[in-house]
C-alpha cells in the first residue's frame, strides 16, 4: 500500500476556478510599464567545448556550482532585483492575501487499505504539509499517525512516499528535505505511532515494498551519493533491509554494475509468493520484468519479459497467473495475462481500444482501467477474464487523480477533479459496480461562475490538438483578455483537467487560462509520445506555437496580453518557444526548466532523459539539440518578451545551472527594455513537497510580474457565497 499525499501538484496542469466574498482590492491607476533593470553581472570564463567539430562557448560555466561564493552573490543580487520589481506592483500584497484565502480549504487523499486499517492524508487548508491519518474505518475521524509539520518549522521536510506492511503493523515513510530527490526512510509502529530505531539515509528514486512477514522491506538507491548536483548518478541497486539491523548490513537483491544507467524497482505480490523486479533504462517507456521466488530462495529467477521491447506494469497475481498493463503490440495499451509456467504466451484480456489506457489497478477482484479521452478520464471495469463490466460513471471532462484499491477488498476510493471542482473523493463498490461521492470539500469560493471549454486546433503539420480554455463567465474572450498558455509535452505525461487555487486567483483577476495537449505526452498513446521525442521534438514546440497563434487568430487574446508558462520539461518548452518566436508573447514564465540541452545529461539524473531528448555527445543528436537548446539560441540584440525564470537553488533533478545560465545569457542578449528576471527559491528544490507558504509566495510573485508585464489592472472579486460543498 502506497499512500498518495494530497496537495498541489509540482507541475501546473489545467485549472478553473471561482470567486467569493473575499475581495481583491485593486487600483485603477495605469499599470506600471516594463523598465529595463540594471542586471547583476556573473563571472565569465573563456570556456569552449568541441562537439563533433563544432566549437560552442559556455561563458557562464561558473554558475553550474550553486554553492560557490560568486554564484551565491549573484543569486542574492538577482533575488533582490526581482523582489524590487514585483513589490512595485500595487496589487502584489492583495494577490498573496487572496491566494491564501482561496487555498484555505480542507483536502483529503483517497483512503488506502492494508491489514484491516485505512490510511489517508489531510490538509486543513494552509498547512505546509499534509497530515497522515489511520483508522479501522474510512470516513471517520482518524488518528494522527504522522504530522510532517512538526519536523521543521518552515515545512520544508515533506513525505514523498509511504507503505504499510501487509498486516498493518508497520508504516514506512520517506522524507525529503528542501525538495531534494534524496530521501530518508523511517518506520513507525502503527498501533502506537512510535518510531522504530531503523533509519535509512540517502535513498533515491525508490518506494518501499514489505516482505510478506513484515520482517523488513525492499528499496532501491545509489550506493554513492552527491549533494552538489554537479555529478551524474550511476549504479542504482535493489536492497533488502531487515528491521532492527543497520543500513550498512542491508543485502543487495539485484544490481547490474555492468549497466550503470539501469534502474530497479520491486513489488511483492499480494499472496507473498513472488518479488516482481522491474528494470528500467532512464525514462524510456520500456522495461524488463524478472520474478524471484520468496518461498524458495534457491529457485532460479524467471526472466518473464527480458527484451526492453515494451512497457509492462504489474497489476495482480492469482495462482500461477499474473496480469500486466502493456503497450506490447498495442500503441494505446492493453491488458494481458501470463502464466509463469508458460511465460512466452501472452493471453489478451483487455484489447487495445480507440482510447489510450493511462493506468490500471486490480481492485475488488476486478480490473479498473483509466482511459484518456481527448485528455480527460473515463473509468471502465473488466473481469479478470476480460469481460466488459461497464463504466464507472463520473462527471464529464474531469480527471482521476489516484485510484486506491486492494484486490481482496470490495470497496475502493479514488480522487476526481475537473476544471470547475476541487478534488473530491469517490467510493466505488465492486459488488454493485456503482460509484458515489464519498467526500467533497467545503470551499471558500463559488464554482458556477466559471466555465471551461474544450476545442481543437491544427498544428503546423495539420495534427489535431486539444485545447482547454478556462475563464470567469463574465469575462469575455477578446484581444484584450490576459491569457496564460500552459503546456508540457514530454515523457509520456498527459496534462489533464484539474483544479488549483493558484489559477483560480488568476481567473478571478480577469485572465483566462489555456492548456494545450501537445505531442510528447500520453494523451493518445505511445505514438503521440514518440512524435514529440528526439529529432521529432520540434513538433512539440510547433504545437505550442500553433496554440498561441490560434488563441490570437480567433480573438481570444493578443500577443501583448499572452503569457506562456511551463515547468521542468515544460520550462524547456517555454524557453524554446520564446527563443524561436519572441515576438509572439507578452511574457514568459519558464520554471525549473531544462534549458542547456548540450550538457543536461552531465548532472544528477539528467542522462535518464536521453530517451526523450538524445545526447549531444551523439553526433546524430547534436544538430537538433543545438538547433533548439534555449541557452544556445539566444541572439544578442533580439527583443525577448518580459521573462521571469524560477528555480530552486538546490534542485537536484533539473539542476539550477540551467536557469542560472539561461537567465544570465538572456539578460546579456536582451535587445529592448523588457525585463528578464530570475527568482531563486533558496529553501526549495524541483517542486515536489514544496510547503504551501512557499507555493503561495512564488505564485504571488509570478502573477504580480504578469500584471506589470502584460500591463493590465486585475478585476476585483464580487461578493458571492460559496456554492460548492
Secondary structure as the mmCIF struct_conf table of DSSP 4:
data_model
#
loop_
_struct_conf.conf_type_id
_struct_conf.id
_struct_conf.beg_label_comp_id
_struct_conf.beg_label_asym_id
_struct_conf.beg_label_seq_id
_struct_conf.end_label_comp_id
_struct_conf.end_label_asym_id
_struct_conf.end_label_seq_id
HELX_LH_PP_P HELX_LH_PP_P1 UNK A 3 UNK A 6
BEND BEND1 UNK A 7 UNK A 7
BEND BEND2 UNK A 10 UNK A 11
STRN STRN1 UNK A 14 UNK A 14
BEND BEND3 UNK A 21 UNK A 21
BEND BEND4 UNK A 29 UNK A 29
HELX_LH_PP_P HELX_LH_PP_P2 UNK A 30 UNK A 34
HELX_LH_PP_P HELX_LH_PP_P3 UNK A 39 UNK A 43
STRN STRN2 UNK A 48 UNK A 51
TURN_TY1_P TURN_TY1_P1 UNK A 52 UNK A 53
STRN STRN3 UNK A 54 UNK A 57
TURN_TY1_P TURN_TY1_P2 UNK A 59 UNK A 60
HELX_RH_3T_P HELX_RH_3T_P1 UNK A 61 UNK A 64
TURN_TY1_P TURN_TY1_P3 UNK A 66 UNK A 67
BEND BEND5 UNK A 68 UNK A 68
HELX_RH_AL_P HELX_RH_AL_P1 UNK A 69 UNK A 87
TURN_TY1_P TURN_TY1_P4 UNK A 88 UNK A 88
BEND BEND6 UNK A 89 UNK A 89
TURN_TY1_P TURN_TY1_P5 UNK A 90 UNK A 91
HELX_RH_AL_P HELX_RH_AL_P2 UNK A 92 UNK A 103
BEND BEND7 UNK A 105 UNK A 105
STRN STRN4 UNK A 107 UNK A 108
HELX_LH_PP_P HELX_LH_PP_P4 UNK A 109 UNK A 111
STRN STRN5 UNK A 112 UNK A 114
TURN_TY1_P TURN_TY1_P6 UNK A 115 UNK A 116
STRN STRN6 UNK A 117 UNK A 123
BEND BEND8 UNK A 125 UNK A 126
BEND BEND9 UNK A 128 UNK A 129
HELX_LH_PP_P HELX_LH_PP_P5 UNK A 130 UNK A 130
STRN STRN7 UNK A 131 UNK A 135
BEND BEND10 UNK A 136 UNK A 137
TURN_TY1_P TURN_TY1_P7 UNK A 138 UNK A 139
BEND BEND11 UNK A 140 UNK A 140
HELX_LH_PP_P HELX_LH_PP_P6 UNK A 141 UNK A 142
STRN STRN8 UNK A 143 UNK A 147
HELX_RH_3T_P HELX_RH_3T_P2 UNK A 148 UNK A 150
TURN_TY1_P TURN_TY1_P8 UNK A 151 UNK A 151
TURN_TY1_P TURN_TY1_P9 UNK A 153 UNK A 154
BEND BEND12 UNK A 155 UNK A 155
STRN STRN9 UNK A 157 UNK A 164
TURN_TY1_P TURN_TY1_P10 UNK A 166 UNK A 167
BEND BEND13 UNK A 168 UNK A 169
STRN STRN10 UNK A 170 UNK A 177
TURN_TY1_P TURN_TY1_P11 UNK A 178 UNK A 179
BEND BEND14 UNK A 181 UNK A 181
STRN STRN11 UNK A 182 UNK A 189
TURN_TY1_P TURN_TY1_P12 UNK A 190 UNK A 193
STRN STRN12 UNK A 194 UNK A 204
BEND BEND15 UNK A 205 UNK A 205
STRN STRN13 UNK A 209 UNK A 210
TURN_TY1_P TURN_TY1_P13 UNK A 212 UNK A 213
BEND BEND16 UNK A 214 UNK A 215
STRN STRN14 UNK A 216 UNK A 222
BEND BEND17 UNK A 223 UNK A 224
BEND BEND18 UNK A 227 UNK A 229
BEND BEND19 UNK A 231 UNK A 231
STRN STRN15 UNK A 232 UNK A 232
STRN STRN16 UNK A 236 UNK A 242
TURN_TY1_P TURN_TY1_P14 UNK A 243 UNK A 244
BEND BEND20 UNK A 245 UNK A 245
HELX_RH_3T_P HELX_RH_3T_P3 UNK A 247 UNK A 249
HELX_LH_PP_P HELX_LH_PP_P7 UNK A 250 UNK A 250
STRN STRN17 UNK A 251 UNK A 255
TURN_TY1_P TURN_TY1_P15 UNK A 257 UNK A 258
TURN_TY1_P TURN_TY1_P16 UNK A 260 UNK A 261
STRN STRN18 UNK A 262 UNK A 268
TURN_TY1_P TURN_TY1_P17 UNK A 270 UNK A 271
BEND BEND21 UNK A 272 UNK A 273
STRN STRN19 UNK A 274 UNK A 281
TURN_TY1_P TURN_TY1_P18 UNK A 282 UNK A 283
BEND BEND22 UNK A 285 UNK A 285
STRN STRN20 UNK A 287 UNK A 293
BEND BEND23 UNK A 294 UNK A 295
TURN_TY1_P TURN_TY1_P19 UNK A 297 UNK A 298
BEND BEND24 UNK A 299 UNK A 299
HELX_LH_PP_P HELX_LH_PP_P8 UNK A 300 UNK A 301
STRN STRN21 UNK A 302 UNK A 305
BEND BEND25 UNK A 307 UNK A 307
BEND BEND26 UNK A 310 UNK A 310
STRN STRN22 UNK A 312 UNK A 318
TURN_TY1_P TURN_TY1_P20 UNK A 319 UNK A 320
STRN STRN23 UNK A 321 UNK A 326
TURN_TY1_P TURN_TY1_P21 UNK A 328 UNK A 329
TURN_TY1_P TURN_TY1_P22 UNK A 331 UNK A 332
STRN STRN24 UNK A 334 UNK A 339
TURN_TY1_P TURN_TY1_P23 UNK A 340 UNK A 341
STRN STRN25 UNK A 342 UNK A 350
BEND BEND27 UNK A 354 UNK A 355
STRN STRN26 UNK A 356 UNK A 363
TURN_TY1_P TURN_TY1_P24 UNK A 364 UNK A 365
STRN STRN27 UNK A 366 UNK A 373
TURN_TY1_P TURN_TY1_P25 UNK A 374 UNK A 375
STRN STRN28 UNK A 376 UNK A 382
TURN_TY1_P TURN_TY1_P26 UNK A 384 UNK A 385
STRN STRN29 UNK A 388 UNK A 392
BEND BEND28 UNK A 396 UNK A 397
STRN STRN30 UNK A 398 UNK A 404
TURN_TY1_P TURN_TY1_P27 UNK A 407 UNK A 408
BEND BEND29 UNK A 410 UNK A 410
STRN STRN31 UNK A 411 UNK A 418
TURN_TY1_P TURN_TY1_P28 UNK A 419 UNK A 420
STRN STRN32 UNK A 421 UNK A 429
TURN_TY1_P TURN_TY1_P29 UNK A 430 UNK A 432
STRN STRN33 UNK A 435 UNK A 439
BEND BEND30 UNK A 444 UNK A 445
BEND BEND31 UNK A 447 UNK A 447
TURN_TY1_P TURN_TY1_P30 UNK A 448 UNK A 449
STRN STRN34 UNK A 450 UNK A 458
TURN_TY1_P TURN_TY1_P31 UNK A 460 UNK A 461
STRN STRN35 UNK A 464 UNK A 472
TURN_TY1_P TURN_TY1_P32 UNK A 473 UNK A 474
BEND BEND32 UNK A 475 UNK A 475
TURN_TY1_P TURN_TY1_P33 UNK A 479 UNK A 480
BEND BEND33 UNK A 481 UNK A 481
STRN STRN36 UNK A 483 UNK A 486
TURN_TY1_P TURN_TY1_P34 UNK A 491 UNK A 492
STRN STRN37 UNK A 497 UNK A 497
HELX_RH_AL_P HELX_RH_AL_P3 UNK A 501 UNK A 508
TURN_TY1_P TURN_TY1_P35 UNK A 509 UNK A 510
STRN STRN38 UNK A 512 UNK A 516
TURN_TY1_P TURN_TY1_P36 UNK A 519 UNK A 520
BEND BEND34 UNK A 521 UNK A 522
TURN_TY1_P TURN_TY1_P37 UNK A 523 UNK A 524
HELX_RH_AL_P HELX_RH_AL_P4 UNK A 526 UNK A 530
TURN_TY1_P TURN_TY1_P38 UNK A 531 UNK A 532
BEND BEND35 UNK A 533 UNK A 533
HELX_RH_3T_P HELX_RH_3T_P4 UNK A 534 UNK A 536
TURN_TY1_P TURN_TY1_P39 UNK A 537 UNK A 537
HELX_RH_AL_P HELX_RH_AL_P5 UNK A 538 UNK A 553
TURN_TY1_P TURN_TY1_P40 UNK A 554 UNK A 555
BEND BEND36 UNK A 556 UNK A 556
HELX_RH_3T_P HELX_RH_3T_P5 UNK A 559 UNK A 561
STRN STRN39 UNK A 562 UNK A 567
TURN_TY1_P TURN_TY1_P41 UNK A 568 UNK A 568
HELX_RH_AL_P HELX_RH_AL_P6 UNK A 569 UNK A 580
HELX_RH_3T_P HELX_RH_3T_P6 UNK A 582 UNK A 584
BEND BEND37 UNK A 586 UNK A 586
STRN STRN40 UNK A 587 UNK A 591
BEND BEND38 UNK A 592 UNK A 592
TURN_TY1_P TURN_TY1_P42 UNK A 597 UNK A 599
HELX_RH_3T_P HELX_RH_3T_P7 UNK A 600 UNK A 602
BEND BEND39 UNK A 603 UNK A 603
STRN STRN41 UNK A 604 UNK A 604
TURN_TY1_P TURN_TY1_P43 UNK A 605 UNK A 605
HELX_RH_3T_P HELX_RH_3T_P8 UNK A 606 UNK A 609
HELX_RH_AL_P HELX_RH_AL_P7 UNK A 610 UNK A 613
TURN_TY1_P TURN_TY1_P44 UNK A 616 UNK A 617
BEND BEND40 UNK A 618 UNK A 618
HELX_RH_AL_P HELX_RH_AL_P8 UNK A 619 UNK A 628
HELX_RH_3T_P HELX_RH_3T_P9 UNK A 630 UNK A 633
TURN_TY1_P TURN_TY1_P45 UNK A 636 UNK A 637
HELX_LH_PP_P HELX_LH_PP_P9 UNK A 640 UNK A 641
STRN STRN42 UNK A 642 UNK A 648
TURN_TY1_P TURN_TY1_P46 UNK A 649 UNK A 650
BEND BEND41 UNK A 652 UNK A 654
TURN_TY1_P TURN_TY1_P47 UNK A 656 UNK A 656
HELX_RH_AL_P HELX_RH_AL_P9 UNK A 657 UNK A 669
BEND BEND42 UNK A 672 UNK A 673
STRN STRN43 UNK A 676 UNK A 681
TURN_TY1_P TURN_TY1_P48 UNK A 682 UNK A 683
BEND BEND43 UNK A 686 UNK A 687
TURN_TY1_P TURN_TY1_P49 UNK A 688 UNK A 689
HELX_RH_AL_P HELX_RH_AL_P10 UNK A 692 UNK A 709
TURN_TY1_P TURN_TY1_P50 UNK A 710 UNK A 711
HELX_LH_PP_P HELX_LH_PP_P10 UNK A 713 UNK A 719
#
